[in-house]
Amino acid sequence: MIIAKNIFTISCFFFLFTACQNKIAFDKTGWIKQDDLKMYPNRINMLDDLIRHHKLIGLTYRQLIDSIGEPEENINGGSLTIYYNIITDYKHDIDPVYSQTLQFAFDKDSIVKSFRLDNN
């Protein structure tokens, strides 16, 4: 029931957030491509397709990395949660004013048990 609730919440957020985005199909090459500022310009537009049309829950850590590339880092220095930067907006400041990450949580056997978007 909790998983269904999380999936519903994520789906609602994606629908609202990506309604005005130029959605494109996920492909690993585009996903890992960085621009001159070390940002990922394609991720925001591929996010909906990645989550809706690609199996993520149940993948091993290695399968996830092989499918979507290396994560930015582990959260809190632990090995059970990793994240991928989706978008970081600096506006006209040196510090980010908004960021969004896709986070994956793993069980003790390094299997993806859940994922979520985090907005700061």
C-alpha positions, 0 to 999 in steps of 0.5 A: 500500500505504501509503495502504491501511495508513493508511486501515485504521489510521484506520478502526480508530481511528474504530471504537474511538473512536466506538463510544460516540458519538452518530453523526450525518450530516455536514452543513456547517452543523452542522460549522462551528457553534461554541458559546459557547466557540468549540468545535465540538460536532457535529464529534465526532459527524459525523466518522465519516460525513464520513470514511466517506461523503464523498470527501475524497482528490482534492479541491482545496483550494477543493473541500474548503473549499467542502465542510467550511468554513474550516480553523483554520489551516495547520500549521507555517505552511506551506500543504501541511497544514491542520487542523480542530479536532474536540475540545478537552478542558480538564477543570478547567484553563486548558490543554487536557488532550486535543485531536483534529484532522483534518489534511489534507495536499496535494500541490504542486497543492493536491490532498488527498493524505491525511488523518489524525486527530491526538490530543494 
